[in-house]
């Protein structure tokens, strides 16, 4: 990978971190961290399911009077099993951005909406966007999301949302030098669960992550079928220092029918990844 790309993308994360810290000054509370994770069993549809990736990320979550904000950007750098161009020994690179805002309806209305296991309810909206420079697909995903959220009454947080996805893509195939005009998939629903749950087994730990089930999004841009998608990503983290700046842990990702590609079809085993990782975070 050219050094200038790593330097430039590291500078991008640093610049975004400064901006998020500035924005955090207006929040009631916030948590921002720079993270790194590594695994050797990532999968990509139509490719291998034993791809190694180094992933750097910037994550920010904050709360204000009426709700919460969540922002994450991943920079994913693969090895040669996911090449940047046909026949290349250099791995692909990807930037994936997620933003979510949850409006707490109880805080907006001033009413206590707690009932049963729920402490309240909200409305979540946001977007996903990515860009990737691999040899075959070169994803340019754009997606808007919106739907209701139920917030469970737990130590930490546990939220469940039913979301509508409005997704499009405009891939480019480097094998044939063919650009596909931006294609909009059928609007489709998703069930999303997000959590951050502290626990203690002699040392204080936390179990963090998300699980999302995404319905089929109709035909893809090439006329082929799509399949329901299951994506789980969870990690157990240990806080190393008393100032709670450094965290380390183990992570596991399960991704069946990745991006809606049926793993029992032409996309093959690369559309069904089971990926253990090591993970580190610096919070500031």
N, C-alpha and C positions, 0 to 999 in steps of 0.2 A: 504494500500500500504506500503511495507517495507520502512522504513526511508532511508536505504542505497540507494535505487533506486532514491529517490528524491534528496538526497545529491549528488549522483554521476552525475545525469543529470543536476543539477544546476551547478556543477563544469564544466561539459561539455560546457554549455552555456557561463559561465564566461571565459573559456579558448578560445573558439571560438571568443568571443567578443574582447579579447586582440589581437588575430591574425588579426581580421578584422580591428581593429584600427591601427595596424602596417601597414597593406596593404594600408589603407586610406591615409597614409602619402605621398604615391606616386601618389595619385589621384588629379585631379584639384579641385574636390569637393566631399563630401561624407556625408552621414547621417546614423548613426547606432543607433539602440535602442533595449532595452529589453522590452518585452510586456507581458501582462497578459489579458486573456479574459475568461468569464464564461457564460454558458448558460445551460438551462435545457430541451431543445427540440431538441437535436441532434438525428440523425437517423443512423442506420446501417442496410444494407440489411439483411433480414431473422431474424431481431431482432426488438426491440422496436423503436419508433420514439420519445420517451420521455427520452432520456439518458442525464444525466448531465455530463458535462466535464469541468475540469480546464485545460486551455491551456496556457503554457508559450512559448514565442517565442523570437528568436533573428533574427533581420532583418538588412540588410545592402544594401545600394544602393550608387553607386559612379559613377563619370564620369571622363573620361580621354580624351586624344587628339582625339581619333577616335571612341568613343562610351561610353556605360554605362554597368555596372555590377549590377546584382540584386541577392541577396542571402537571403534565409529565412529557418530557421529550427523551426518547431513546435514540442513541447512535449505535447502530448494530454493524459490526465489522466481521464478515465471514472469512473462512479460509477458502482454498481453491476448489473445494467441493461445491461451492456456490459461486462460480466464476463471474468476473465482471464483464467478460466478453467471450465469445466462442473460442476455445483453445487457449484461453489465458490461464496463467498460473496465479494471478492475483484474485483475491476474493472480492465479492460485492460489498457495497456499503449501502446502508439505509438509514434514513431519519424518519421516525414515527412520532407524531405529536397527538396528544389527547388533552382535551379540556372539557370539564364538566362544572356546571353551576347548579346547586340544589337550593331552591327557595323553600324555606321552612314556612308552611302555611299557618302554623300556630303562632309563630313570631310575627308574621305579617298581620294576622287578624287580631292578635292579642288574646286568643282563646286557648284554653288547655285542651289539646286534641288527643291526649293520652288515653288509650283504651286497651285493656288486656295486656298482651306482651309488647305493645307498641308505645313508644314515648311521643310519637308525632308522625306527621305526614308532610310530604313536600312535592315539589315539581322539579324534575331534573331536565336540563337541556345542555347541549354542547356539541362538540365536533371531534372527528378524527381526520388526520391528514398525513400522508406519507409520500416519500419519494425514494426510489431504489434504483440502483444502476447495474442490476444483474444481467446476464447474457440473454435470457429468454423472454422476460415479461416486463421489466422496468415499470413497476407499479407506480401509479400516480393517483392513489385513492383519495377521495373526498367524501366525507360522510357527516350528515347532521343527525342528531339524536334528540328525542324528547319523550317524556312520559312521567307518570306518577311514581313516587317513592314512598315506601314505608320504612320508618326508622325504629328499630327494636330498642327496648329499654335494657341495655347491657352495660357492663363495665367496658370502656373502650367504645367501639361503634360497630354496628351491624345494620347495613341498609340493603333493602331489596327494591329493585325498580323494574317496571314493565315499560320497555322503551320501543318506540318506532324508529327504524333505521331508514334514512334516505341516502343511498350509497351510489357512487359512480366511480368509474376508472377510465383511464386512457392509456393503455399499455403500448409499448414499442418493442418489437421483436428484432433483436440484433442479428439473428441468423438470416432472416429474410429482409431486414431493413424495412419492415412494414409498420407503419403507425396506425393504430386503431382509434377512430374518433371517440370522444368521450361518450361512454355508454352508461345509462342509468338503469340499475337493476330495479326489480319490483320492490316497492316499499314493503318491508318485512318486520315482524316483531322480534323482540329479544327479552329474555329474563336475565337480569343482571343482579348479582349479589356481591357486595363489597364488605370487607371487615378488617378490623384491627383490634385484636383481643389479647390483653395481657394475661399471663398465667405464671405460676411459680412451681418449680420442681426442685427446690433447694436453692436455685438461682432464678432471678427474674428474667422471664422471656416474653416474647410476643409472637402471636400467630397472625400474620397479615396476608391479605391477598384478595383475589376476586375469582368468581366463576360466572361465566355467561353462556347461556344457551341461545343460539341464533337460528331462527327458522330459515328454510330454503328461501332464496331470493330470486326464484324464477330461473329463466334461462340466462346463461352468461353471454358475454359479448360475441362469442363465437357460435352461439346457438346450442351449446351443450347444457346438460342439466346441472343444477346445483343441489347440494344436500344440506340438511341441518348440521350446524356446527356446534361443538362443545369445546370450550376453552377454560381450563382451570390453571391458575397460577398462584401458588401459596409458598410462604417462606416462614421459617422459625428464626427469630433474630435475638441476639444477645447483646446487651449494651456493655461495652468494654470498660468505659471510664465513668467516674462519678459525675462528671459534668454532662454526661449523656450526649456527647458529640459523635463517638464512634460506635457503630454497630456492625456485627458480623453474623453470618448465619448460612443456612442451607435453604435452597429453593427447589421447587419441582414444578414443571409445566407439563400439562397434558393437553394436547390439541388434536382433536379428531375432526377430520374433514376441514382442514385449514383453509380459511378464506372461502368456504363453501364448496371446495373441490372434493368430490366423493373419493375416499381413499381406496375403494374397491373398484375404481375405474381407471382411466388412463393416467390420472395424477399419481397413482401408485402409493407406495409406503411413505413417500415424502410428505403426503398430506395427513399423516397420522404420527405426530411426534410425542415422545415421552422423554422429557429432558431434565435430568438433575443438574443443579448448578451450585456454585459457591457464590456468595454475595457479600459485599461490604458497602457501608454507607458512612458519610461524614455529614452530620447535621449542624446547621449554623443559623 
